[in-house]
Amino acid sequence: MSQAHETVQRKLARLAVRLTPDQDALIRDAAATSGQSISEFVTTAALTRAEDTLVDRRLFRLDDQAWAEFSAILDRPAQRLPELAALLNDPAPWDEAV
């Protein structure tokens, strides 16, 4: 889900965590340094980490609109990209004789 779409949605879910005083201070300092509220900072960090964790998974969860867009992209005819063809036809640097 894109961040632009998320800003339009009303945020109803809550997430509570227990922290040590040192963890709390670190997060508050980092949020202040980045110019974000604690909520924005923690949400952004958690979403980034979640996306990084799930990026290589083989299971995709998409809503109906996202699935329709994904399917349309997959159904498009392939396009020849001359730059990519040239790159793939060039020998790899490690294959070239020294």
C-alpha positions in Angstrom: 0.0 0.0 0.0 1.4 3.3 -1.0 2.1 6.0 1.6 -0.1 8.5 -0.4 -3.0 6.0 0.0 -2.3 5.6 3.7 -2.6 9.3 4.4 -6.1 9.4 3.0 -7.3 6.4 5.2 -8.4 7.1 8.7 -6.1 5.4 11.2 -8.1 3.3 13.6 -5.6 0.6 14.7 -3.3 1.0 17.7 -0.1 -0.7 18.5 1.3 -0.6 22.1 4.9 -1.6 23.0 6.8 -1.8 26.3 10.2 -0.1 26.3 13.1 0.4 28.7 13.8 4.0 29.6 16.9 3.9 27.3 14.9 2.6 24.4 12.3 5.3 24.9 14.9 8.0 25.1 16.6 6.8 21.9 13.4 6.7 20.0 12.3 10.1 21.2 15.7 11.6 20.3 15.7 10.0 16.9 12.2 11.2 16.2 13.0 14.8 17.3 16.2 14.8 15.2 14.3 13.6 12.1 11.6 16.3 12.7 8.8 13.7 13.1 6.4 12.9 15.8 7.1 9.8 17.8 4.1 8.1 16.2 5.3 9.0 12.6 8.9 8.0 13.4 7.9 4.6 14.9 5.3 3.9 12.2 7.8 4.7 9.4 10.5 2.6 10.9 8.2 -0.3 11.6 6.7 -0.2 8.1 10.2 -0.1 6.5 11.3 -3.1 8.6 8.1 -5.0 7.8 8.5 -4.4 4.0 12.1 -5.4 4.1 11.2 -8.6 6.0 8.5 -9.5 3.5 10.1 -8.4 0.3 11.4 -11.9 -0.7 8.3 -13.8 0.3 6.4 -15.7 -2.4 3.0 -14.9 -0.9 1.5 -11.6 -1.9 -1.4 -10.0 -0.2 -3.2 -7.5 -2.4 -6.6 -5.9 -2.2 -8.8 -6.1 -5.3 -7.6 -2.9 -6.9 -3.9 -3.7 -6.4 -4.5 -7.3 -7.8 -6.2 -5.8 -10.9 -3.3 -3.5 -11.5 -0.8 -6.3 -10.9 -2.6 -8.6 -13.3 -2.9 -5.9 -15.9 0.9 -5.4 -15.8 1.6 -9.1 -16.1 -0.8 -9.4 -19.0 0.8 -6.6 -21.0 2.9 -7.8 -24.0 6.6 -7.9 -23.4 8.6 -4.9 -24.7 12.1 -5.1 -26.2 14.4 -2.8 -24.4 17.5 -2.2 -26.6 19.6 -1.0 -23.6 18.8 -4.1 -21.7 19.5 -6.3 -24.7 22.9 -4.6 -25.2 23.7 -5.0 -21.5 22.9 -8.7 -21.5 24.9 -9.3 -24.7 28.0 -7.6 -23.4 30.5 -9.9 -21.6 30.6 -9.6 -17.9 33.7 -7.8 -16.5 34.8 -10.9 -14.7 34.6 -12.9 -18.0 36.8 -10.6 -20.0 40.5 -11.6 -20.4 42.9 -9.6 -18.4 
